[in-house]
Amino acid sequence: MLSGLTDSSYTDNDNNSGSNRPTVKTKNHMQKQKTRLIIRNTQLDDIPKIVNLQKESFPYLARYGNIWHPDELESHLQLFQKGQFVAVEPDGTIVGSASTLIVSLKPDYAEHTWKEITSDGRFTNHSPNGDSLYGADISTHPKYRHEGIGSMLYGARKECALRLGLRRMIGGGRLFNYCEYADKMSASEYAHRVIKGEMHDPVLSFELDNGFRFIKILPNYLDDVRSLNYASFIEWINPQHGRIINGATSN
């Protein structure tokens, strides 16, 4: 199964607003942020390491087996290897991973659950002709958080969306700390207070810092004791999509 869009606490900023060109993290940019660590596409022999990473990153979900299984990761590679990424140390240690697929939603902000949008974690609904890169999962090892790895993985995703000419990147992010406030406010109020900067949520705040905008609450998104099954529907628009270049559109 899965882990959700983002594991927990990041503070790095990757907002590309205010520029005529998208600010995305190229491989050189990534290596400047954290020397020697690289982001690359996932390979088959990475799978056991990713499973172990998931257990470390998502202890709450791992208790219920709600993390990636080897057969699911194999399916991702068979269907869309270009959309699967790992962060790797020089000694081969995998300290971060990200999983994506391409989808089309009708309407654009249709209600969905994690199981529905990922075909129960196998990505068999991956649509090469779709217009949206969907972030199914991103994780970093607890010992490597606050080092920019999460933003580097988001940068790789943005590069993927740009390269494939996709219109946007979307996902559902767990409202990680909502369980601490559920008796005081609705999930929607909680999210909007985070957006206003009145509160901090390690997942939603990180997504906002990385250039995403909050669309709405997704109820019953994922069985999760922290978020009480609530997620934020988030969206990043590809600033190059549909641009006119020498009389022709970029897509």
NUSE-502970 format. One line per 5 residues: number of its first residue (from 1); their letters; for each residue x, y, z of N, C-alpha, C. Coordinates in Angstrom, 1 decimal. Layout:
REM NUSE-502970
NUM> A> X,Y,Z,X,Y,Z,X,Y,Z; ...
This chain:
REM NUSE-502970
1> MLSGL> 0.8,-1.2,0.0,0.0,0.0,0.0,0.9,1.2,0.0; 0.5,2.2,0.8,1.2,3.4,0.5,1.4,4.2,1.8; 2.0,5.3,1.5,2.3,6.2,2.6,1.7,7.6,2.6; 1.2,8.0,1.6,0.6,9.3,1.5,1.6,10.2,0.7; 1.2,11.5,0.5,2.1,12.3,-0.4,3.4,12.7,0.3
6> TDSSY> 3.4,13.1,1.5,4.6,13.6,2.2,4.7,13.0,3.6; 5.9,12.7,4.0,6.0,12.0,5.2,5.9,12.9,6.4; 6.7,13.9,6.6,6.5,14.8,7.7,7.2,16.1,7.6; 8.3,16.4,8.3,8.7,17.8,8.5,9.8,18.2,7.6; 9.5,19.2,6.8,10.4,19.9,5.9,10.2,21.4,6.1
11> TDNDN> 11.3,22.1,5.8,11.2,23.6,5.9,11.8,24.3,4.7; 12.3,23.5,3.7,13.0,24.1,2.6,12.0,24.8,1.6; 12.4,25.9,1.0,11.5,26.7,0.1,11.9,26.5,-1.3; 10.9,26.2,-2.1,11.1,25.9,-3.5,10.0,26.6,-4.3; 9.6,27.8,-3.9,8.5,28.5,-4.6,9.0,29.2,-5.8
16> NSGSN> 8.4,28.9,-6.9,8.8,29.5,-8.2,8.0,30.7,-8.7; 7.2,31.3,-7.8,6.4,32.4,-8.2,7.3,33.6,-8.4; 6.8,34.6,-9.2,7.5,35.8,-9.4,8.5,35.8,-10.5; 8.6,34.8,-11.2,9.6,34.7,-12.3,8.9,34.3,-13.6; 9.5,34.8,-14.7,8.9,34.5,-16.0,9.3,33.0,-16.4
21> RPTVK> 10.3,32.5,-15.8,10.7,31.1,-16.1,10.5,30.3,-14.8; 10.2,29.0,-15.0,10.0,28.2,-13.8,11.3,28.0,-13.0; 11.3,28.1,-11.7,12.5,27.8,-10.9,12.4,26.3,-10.5; 13.0,25.5,-11.2,13.0,24.0,-10.8,14.4,23.6,-10.5; 14.6,22.6,-9.7,15.9,22.2,-9.2,16.5,21.2,-10.3
26> TKNHM> 17.5,21.7,-11.0,18.2,20.8,-11.9,19.1,19.9,-11.1; 19.8,18.9,-11.7,20.7,18.1,-11.0,21.8,18.9,-10.4; 22.3,19.9,-11.2,23.4,20.7,-10.7,23.0,21.5,-9.4; 21.7,22.0,-9.5,21.2,22.8,-8.4,21.1,21.8,-7.2; 20.6,20.6,-7.4,20.5,19.7,-6.3,21.8,19.4,-5.6
31> QKQKT> 22.9,19.2,-6.4,24.1,18.9,-5.8,24.8,20.1,-5.1; 24.4,21.3,-5.5,24.9,22.4,-4.8,24.2,22.5,-3.4; 23.0,22.0,-3.3,22.3,22.1,-2.0,22.9,21.0,-1.1; 23.1,19.9,-1.6,23.7,18.8,-0.7,24.7,18.0,-1.5; 26.0,18.4,-1.3,27.0,17.8,-2.1,27.0,16.3,-2.0
36> RLIIR> 27.3,15.7,-3.1,27.5,14.2,-3.2,26.2,13.4,-3.3; 25.1,13.9,-2.6,23.9,13.2,-2.8,23.3,13.5,-4.1; 22.7,12.5,-4.8,22.1,12.6,-6.1,20.7,12.2,-6.1; 19.9,12.8,-7.0,18.5,12.4,-7.3,18.6,11.7,-8.7; 18.0,10.5,-8.7,18.0,9.8,-10.0,16.7,9.0,-10.1
41> NTQLD> 16.4,8.4,-11.2,15.3,7.5,-11.4,15.5,6.2,-10.6; 14.4,5.7,-10.1,14.5,4.5,-9.3,14.8,3.3,-10.2; 15.6,2.3,-9.7,15.9,1.1,-10.4,15.4,-0.1,-9.7; 15.3,-1.2,-10.3,14.7,-2.4,-9.7,15.5,-2.8,-8.4; 16.8,-2.7,-8.4,17.5,-3.1,-7.2,17.4,-2.2,-6.1
46> DIPKI> 16.7,-1.0,-6.3,16.5,-0.1,-5.2,15.3,-0.5,-4.3; 14.5,-1.4,-4.8,13.2,-1.7,-4.1,13.3,-2.1,-2.7; 14.2,-3.1,-2.3,14.3,-3.4,-0.9,14.7,-2.3,0.0; 15.5,-1.4,-0.5,16.0,-0.2,0.2,14.8,0.8,0.4; 14.0,0.9,-0.6,12.8,1.8,-0.5,11.8,1.3,0.5
51> VNLQK> 11.6,0.0,0.5,10.7,-0.6,1.5,11.2,-0.3,2.9; 12.5,-0.5,3.2,13.1,-0.2,4.5,13.0,1.3,4.8; 13.2,2.1,3.8,13.0,3.6,4.0,11.6,3.9,4.4; 10.6,3.3,3.8,9.2,3.5,4.2,8.9,3.2,5.6; 9.5,2.1,6.1,9.3,1.7,7.5,9.8,2.7,8.4
56> ESFPY> 11.0,3.3,8.1,11.6,4.3,8.9,10.8,5.6,8.8; 10.3,6.0,7.7,9.7,7.3,7.4,8.2,7.3,7.9; 7.5,6.2,7.9,6.1,6.2,8.2,5.8,5.2,9.3; 6.3,5.4,10.5,6.0,4.3,11.6,4.6,4.2,11.9; 3.8,5.2,11.8,2.3,5.1,12.1,1.7,4.2,11.0
61> LARYG> 2.0,4.4,9.8,1.3,3.7,8.7,1.9,2.3,8.6; 3.2,2.1,8.9,3.8,0.8,8.8,3.2,-0.2,9.7; 2.7,0.3,10.8,2.0,-0.6,11.8,0.9,-1.4,11.1; 0.3,-0.8,10.2,-0.9,-1.5,9.5,-0.5,-1.9,8.1; 0.8,-2.0,7.8,1.2,-2.4,6.5,0.9,-1.4,5.4
66> NIWHP> 0.7,-0.2,5.8,0.2,0.9,4.9,1.4,1.6,4.3; 2.4,0.8,3.8,3.6,1.3,3.1,3.7,0.6,1.8; 4.7,1.0,0.9,4.9,0.3,-0.3,5.3,-1.1,-0.1; 4.8,-2.0,-1.0,5.2,-3.4,-1.0,6.0,-3.6,-2.3; 6.9,-4.5,-2.3,7.8,-4.7,-3.4,7.1,-4.9,-4.8
71> DELES> 6.0,-5.6,-4.8,5.3,-5.8,-6.0,4.7,-4.5,-6.6; 4.3,-3.6,-5.7,3.7,-2.4,-6.1,4.8,-1.5,-6.7; 6.0,-1.5,-6.1,7.1,-0.7,-6.6,7.6,-1.2,-8.0; 7.5,-2.5,-8.1,7.9,-3.2,-9.4,6.9,-2.7,-10.5; 5.6,-2.6,-10.1,4.6,-2.2,-11.1,4.8,-0.7,-11.5
76> HLQLF> 5.2,0.1,-10.5,5.5,1.5,-10.9,6.6,1.6,-11.9; 7.7,0.8,-11.7,8.8,0.9,-12.7,8.4,0.3,-14.1; 7.6,-0.7,-14.1,7.1,-1.2,-15.4,6.3,-0.2,-16.1; 5.5,0.5,-15.4,4.5,1.4,-16.1,5.1,2.8,-16.3; 5.9,3.4,-15.4,6.3,4.8,-15.5,7.6,5.0,-14.8
81> QKGQF> 8.7,4.4,-15.2,10.0,4.6,-14.5,10.4,6.0,-14.5; 10.1,6.8,-15.5,10.6,8.2,-15.5,10.0,9.0,-14.4; 8.9,8.5,-13.8,8.2,9.3,-12.7,8.6,8.8,-11.3; 9.6,7.9,-11.2,9.9,7.4,-9.9,11.4,7.8,-9.6; 11.6,8.3,-8.4,12.9,8.9,-8.0,13.4,8.5,-6.6
86> VAVEP> 14.7,8.5,-6.5,15.3,8.2,-5.2,16.4,9.2,-5.0; 16.7,9.5,-3.7,17.8,10.3,-3.3,18.8,9.4,-2.7; 20.0,9.4,-3.3,21.0,8.4,-2.9,22.3,9.0,-2.5; 22.9,8.5,-1.4,24.2,8.9,-0.8,25.3,8.2,-1.6; 26.5,8.7,-1.6,27.6,8.0,-2.3,27.8,6.5,-2.0
91> DGTIV> 27.5,6.1,-0.8,27.6,4.7,-0.4,26.5,3.9,-0.8; 25.5,4.5,-1.6,24.4,3.7,-2.1,23.1,3.7,-1.2; 23.3,4.4,0.0,22.1,4.5,0.9,21.0,5.3,0.3; 19.8,4.8,0.3,18.7,5.6,-0.2,18.1,6.3,1.0; 18.1,7.6,0.9,17.6,8.5,2.0,16.3,9.2,1.7
96> GSAST> 15.8,9.0,0.4,14.5,9.6,0.1,14.0,8.9,-1.2; 12.7,9.0,-1.4,12.1,8.5,-2.6,10.8,9.2,-2.9; 10.4,9.2,-4.2,9.2,9.8,-4.6,8.5,9.0,-5.7; 7.2,8.8,-5.6,6.5,8.0,-6.6,5.4,8.8,-7.3; 5.3,8.7,-8.6,4.3,9.5,-9.3,3.7,8.7,-10.4
101> LIVSL> 2.5,9.2,-10.9,1.9,8.6,-12.1,1.2,9.8,-12.8; 0.8,9.5,-14.1,0.1,10.5,-14.8,-1.4,10.2,-14.9; -2.2,11.2,-14.6,-3.7,11.0,-14.6,-4.4,12.1,-15.3; -5.6,12.0,-15.5,-6.5,13.1,-15.9,-7.8,13.0,-15.0; -8.1,14.1,-14.4,-9.3,14.2,-13.6,-10.4,14.9,-14.3
106> KPDYA> -11.6,14.4,-14.2,-12.8,15.1,-14.8,-13.9,15.1,-13.7; -14.2,16.3,-13.2,-13.6,17.6,-13.4,-12.2,17.7,-12.8; -11.6,18.9,-13.0,-10.2,19.1,-12.6,-10.0,18.8,-11.1; -11.0,19.0,-10.3,-10.8,18.9,-8.8,-11.7,17.8,-8.3; -11.9,16.7,-9.0,-12.8,15.7,-8.6,-12.4,15.0,-7.3
111> EHTWK> -13.4,14.7,-6.5,-13.1,14.0,-5.3,-12.5,12.6,-5.6; -11.6,12.2,-4.7,-10.9,10.9,-4.9,-10.3,10.5,-3.6; -10.0,9.2,-3.5,-9.2,8.6,-2.4,-7.9,8.2,-3.0; -6.9,8.0,-2.0,-5.6,7.5,-2.5,-5.7,6.2,-3.2; -6.5,5.3,-2.7,-6.6,4.0,-3.4,-7.2,4.1,-4.8
116> EITSD> -8.2,5.0,-4.9,-8.8,5.2,-6.3,-7.8,5.8,-7.3; -7.1,6.8,-6.9,-6.3,7.6,-7.8,-5.0,6.8,-8.2; -4.6,5.8,-7.3,-3.4,5.0,-7.6,-3.7,3.6,-8.0; -5.0,3.2,-8.2,-5.3,1.8,-8.5,-4.8,0.9,-7.4; -5.1,1.3,-6.1,-4.8,0.6,-4.9,-3.2,0.4,-4.9
121> GRFTN> -2.5,1.4,-5.3,-1.1,1.5,-5.1,-0.3,0.9,-6.2; -0.9,0.3,-7.3,-0.2,-0.3,-8.4,0.0,0.5,-9.6; -0.7,1.7,-9.7,-0.5,2.6,-10.8,-1.0,2.1,-12.1; -1.8,1.1,-12.1,-2.3,0.5,-13.4,-3.2,1.4,-14.1; -3.6,2.5,-13.5,-4.4,3.5,-14.2,-3.5,4.6,-14.8
126> HSPNG> -2.2,4.5,-14.7,-1.3,5.5,-15.3,-1.7,5.7,-16.7; -1.8,7.0,-17.1,-2.3,7.4,-18.4,-1.2,8.3,-19.1; -0.4,7.7,-20.0,0.6,8.5,-20.7,0.0,9.7,-21.4; -1.3,9.7,-21.7,-1.9,10.8,-22.4,-2.6,11.8,-21.5; -2.4,11.6,-20.2,-3.1,12.4,-19.2,-2.4,13.8,-19.1
131> DSLYG> -2.9,14.7,-18.3,-2.4,16.1,-18.3,-1.8,16.4,-16.9; -1.9,15.5,-15.9,-1.5,15.8,-14.6,-0.6,14.8,-14.0; 0.6,15.3,-13.4,1.5,14.4,-12.7,0.9,14.3,-11.3; 0.6,13.1,-10.8,0.1,12.9,-9.5,1.1,12.4,-8.5; 1.4,13.1,-7.4,2.3,12.7,-6.4,1.7,11.7,-5.5
136> ADIST> 2.0,10.5,-5.6,1.4,9.4,-4.8,2.1,9.3,-3.4; 3.4,9.6,-3.4,4.2,9.4,-2.2,5.5,10.2,-2.3; 6.0,10.7,-1.2,7.3,11.2,-1.1,7.8,11.0,0.4; 9.0,10.5,0.5,9.5,10.2,1.9,11.0,10.5,2.0; 11.4,10.9,3.2,12.8,11.0,3.5,13.1,10.3,4.8
141> HPKYR> 14.3,9.8,5.0,14.7,9.1,6.2,14.7,10.2,7.3; 14.2,9.8,8.5,14.1,10.7,9.6,15.4,11.4,10.0; 16.5,10.7,9.8,17.8,11.2,10.1,18.3,12.3,9.1; 17.6,12.4,8.0,18.1,13.3,6.9,17.1,14.4,6.6; 16.1,14.6,7.5,15.2,15.7,7.3,15.8,17.0,7.6
146> HEGIG> 15.2,18.0,7.0,15.6,19.4,7.1,17.0,19.7,6.4; 17.3,18.8,5.4,18.5,18.9,4.6,18.2,19.2,3.2; 17.0,19.5,2.9,16.6,19.9,1.5,16.3,18.7,0.6; 16.3,17.5,1.1,16.0,16.3,0.2,14.6,16.3,-0.3; 13.6,16.7,0.5,12.2,16.7,0.1,12.1,17.7,-1.1
151> SMLYG> 12.7,18.9,-0.9,12.6,19.9,-2.0,13.3,19.4,-3.3; 14.4,18.7,-3.1,15.1,18.2,-4.3,14.2,17.2,-5.0; 13.5,16.3,-4.3,12.6,15.4,-4.9,11.5,16.1,-5.6; 10.9,17.1,-5.0,9.9,17.9,-5.7,10.5,18.6,-6.9; 11.7,19.0,-6.8,12.3,19.6,-8.0,12.4,18.6,-9.2
156> ARKEC> 12.7,17.3,-8.8,12.8,16.3,-9.9,11.4,16.1,-10.5; 10.4,16.1,-9.6,9.0,15.9,-10.1,8.7,17.1,-11.1; 9.0,18.3,-10.7,8.7,19.5,-11.5,9.4,19.4,-12.9; 10.7,18.9,-12.8,11.4,18.8,-14.1,10.7,17.7,-15.0; 10.2,16.7,-14.3,9.5,15.6,-15.1,8.2,16.2,-15.7
161> ALRLG> 7.5,17.0,-15.0,6.3,17.6,-15.5,6.6,18.5,-16.7; 7.7,19.3,-16.5,8.1,20.2,-17.6,8.5,19.5,-18.8; 9.3,18.4,-18.6,9.9,17.7,-19.7,8.8,17.0,-20.5; 7.8,16.5,-19.8,6.7,15.8,-20.5,5.6,16.7,-21.0; 5.7,18.0,-20.7,4.7,19.0,-21.2,3.4,18.8,-20.4
166> LRRMI> 3.4,18.4,-19.2,2.1,18.2,-18.4,1.6,19.5,-17.9; 0.4,19.6,-17.8,-0.3,20.9,-17.4,0.0,21.3,-15.9; 0.1,20.2,-15.1,0.2,20.5,-13.6,0.7,19.3,-12.9; 0.9,19.5,-11.6,1.2,18.4,-10.7,0.2,18.6,-9.5; -0.4,17.5,-9.1,-1.4,17.5,-8.1,-1.1,16.4,-7.1
171> GGGRL> -1.8,16.4,-6.0,-1.7,15.3,-5.0,-2.6,15.5,-3.8; -2.6,14.6,-3.0,-3.3,14.7,-1.7,-2.4,14.6,-0.6; -2.2,15.6,0.3,-1.3,15.6,1.4,-1.9,15.4,2.7; -1.5,14.4,3.5,-2.0,14.2,4.8,-2.0,15.5,5.7; -3.1,15.7,6.4,-3.1,16.8,7.3,-2.5,16.3,8.6
176> FNYCE> -1.2,16.3,8.7,-0.4,15.4,9.6,-0.7,15.7,11.1; -0.9,17.0,11.4,-1.2,17.3,12.8,-2.6,17.6,13.1; -3.5,17.3,12.2,-4.9,17.6,12.5,-5.5,16.9,13.7; -5.0,15.7,14.0,-5.5,14.9,15.1,-5.4,15.7,16.4; -4.5,16.6,16.5,-4.2,17.4,17.7,-5.2,18.6,17.8
181> YADKM> -6.0,18.8,16.8,-6.9,20.0,16.8,-8.3,19.6,16.4; -8.6,18.4,16.1,-9.9,17.9,15.6,-11.0,18.3,16.5; -10.8,18.3,17.8,-11.8,18.6,18.8,-12.1,20.1,18.8; -11.3,20.9,18.1,-11.4,22.4,18.2,-11.9,23.0,16.9; -11.7,22.3,15.8,-12.0,22.9,14.5,-12.2,21.8,13.4
186> SASEY> -12.8,22.2,12.3,-13.0,21.3,11.1,-11.6,21.2,10.4; -11.5,20.2,9.6,-10.3,20.0,8.8,-10.1,21.2,7.8; -11.2,21.7,7.3,-11.1,22.9,6.4,-10.5,24.1,7.2; -11.1,24.4,8.4,-10.6,25.5,9.1,-9.1,25.3,9.5; -8.7,24.1,9.9,-7.3,23.8,10.2,-6.4,24.1,9.0
191> AHRVI> -6.8,23.7,7.8,-6.0,23.9,6.6,-5.9,25.4,6.3; -7.0,26.1,6.4,-6.9,27.6,6.1,-6.1,28.3,7.2; -6.1,27.9,8.4,-5.2,28.5,9.4,-3.8,28.3,9.1; -3.5,27.1,8.6,-2.1,26.8,8.2,-1.7,27.7,7.0; -2.6,27.8,6.1,-2.4,28.7,4.9,-2.1,30.1,5.3
196> KGEMH> -2.8,30.6,6.3,-2.7,32.0,6.7,-1.4,32.2,7.6; -0.7,31.1,7.9,0.4,31.2,8.7,0.2,31.2,10.2; -1.1,31.0,10.6,-1.4,31.0,12.0,-1.1,29.7,12.7; -0.9,28.6,11.9,-0.5,27.3,12.5,0.5,26.7,11.5; 1.2,25.7,12.0,2.1,25.0,11.1,1.7,23.5,11.1
201> DPVLS> 1.7,23.0,9.9,1.5,21.6,9.7,2.7,21.1,8.9; 3.4,20.1,9.3,4.7,19.7,8.7,4.5,19.3,7.2; 3.3,18.8,6.8,3.1,18.4,5.4,2.6,19.6,4.6; 1.4,20.1,5.0,0.8,21.2,4.2,1.7,22.4,4.2; 2.4,22.8,5.2,3.3,23.9,5.2,4.4,23.7,4.2
206> FELDN> 5.0,22.5,4.2,6.0,22.1,3.3,5.6,22.2,1.8; 4.4,21.8,1.6,3.8,21.8,0.2,3.6,23.2,-0.2; 3.1,24.1,0.6,2.9,25.5,0.3,4.3,26.2,0.0; 5.3,25.8,0.8,6.6,26.4,0.6,7.2,26.0,-0.7; 6.7,24.8,-1.2,7.3,24.3,-2.5,6.4,24.7,-3.7
211> GFRFI> 5.6,25.8,-3.5,4.9,26.4,-4.7,3.6,25.8,-5.0; 3.0,24.9,-4.1,1.7,24.4,-4.3,0.7,25.3,-3.8; -0.5,25.2,-4.3,-1.7,25.9,-3.7,-2.7,24.9,-3.2; -3.4,25.3,-2.1,-4.4,24.4,-1.6,-5.7,24.6,-2.4; -6.3,23.5,-2.7,-7.6,23.5,-3.5,-8.8,23.3,-2.6
216> KILPN> -8.7,22.2,-1.9,-9.8,21.8,-1.0,-9.5,20.6,-0.1; -10.3,20.3,0.8,-10.2,19.1,1.6,-10.7,17.8,0.9; -9.9,16.8,1.0,-10.3,15.5,0.6,-10.6,14.6,1.8; -11.9,14.3,2.1,-12.2,13.4,3.2,-12.0,12.0,2.8; -11.8,11.1,3.8,-11.6,9.7,3.6,-10.5,9.4,2.6
221> YLDDV> -9.5,10.2,2.6,-8.5,10.0,1.5,-7.6,8.8,1.8; -7.2,8.6,3.1,-6.3,7.6,3.4,-6.5,7.2,4.9; -6.5,5.9,5.2,-6.6,5.5,6.6,-5.4,5.9,7.4; -5.5,6.8,8.2,-4.4,7.4,8.9,-4.8,8.0,10.2; -4.1,7.6,11.3,-4.5,8.1,12.6,-4.1,9.6,12.8
226> RSLNY> -3.1,10.0,12.2,-2.6,11.4,12.3,-3.6,12.4,11.7; -3.9,12.2,10.5,-4.8,13.1,9.7,-6.3,12.8,9.9; -6.6,11.8,10.6,-8.0,11.3,10.7,-8.6,11.1,9.3; -7.8,10.7,8.4,-8.2,10.3,7.0,-8.4,11.6,6.1; -8.1,12.8,6.6,-8.2,14.0,5.8,-6.9,14.3,5.1
231> ASFIE> -7.1,14.8,3.8,-5.9,15.3,3.1,-6.3,16.6,2.4; -5.2,17.3,2.0,-5.4,18.6,1.3,-5.1,18.3,-0.2; -6.1,18.7,-1.0,-5.9,18.6,-2.5,-5.0,19.8,-2.9; -3.8,19.5,-3.4,-2.9,20.5,-3.7,-2.6,20.5,-5.2; -2.1,21.7,-5.8,-1.9,21.8,-7.2,-0.7,22.7,-7.5
236> WINPQ> 0.2,22.4,-8.4,1.2,23.2,-8.9,1.1,23.3,-10.4; 1.0,24.5,-10.9,0.7,24.7,-12.4,2.1,24.8,-13.1; 2.2,24.1,-14.2,3.4,24.2,-15.0,3.4,25.5,-15.7; 4.3,26.4,-15.4,4.3,27.8,-15.9,4.6,27.8,-17.4; 5.2,26.7,-18.0,5.5,26.7,-19.4,4.4,26.1,-20.2
241> HGRII> 3.4,25.4,-19.6,2.4,24.8,-20.4,1.5,25.8,-21.1; 1.4,25.5,-22.4,0.5,26.4,-23.2,1.2,27.7,-23.6; 2.4,28.0,-23.3,3.0,29.2,-23.6,3.3,29.3,-25.1; 3.2,30.4,-25.7,3.4,30.6,-27.2,4.8,30.9,-27.4; 5.5,30.1,-28.1,6.9,30.2,-28.5,7.1,30.2,-30.0
246> NGATS> 7.5,31.4,-30.6,7.6,31.5,-32.0,6.4,31.0,-32.8; 5.3,31.4,-32.3,4.0,31.1,-32.9,3.4,29.8,-32.6; 4.1,29.0,-31.8,3.6,27.6,-31.5,3.6,27.5,-30.0; 2.6,26.7,-29.6,2.5,26.5,-28.1,3.6,25.5,-27.7; 4.0,25.6,-26.4,5.1,24.8,-25.9,4.7,23.4,-25.7
251> N> 3.4,23.1,-25.6,2.9,21.7,-25.4,2.4,21.1,-26.7
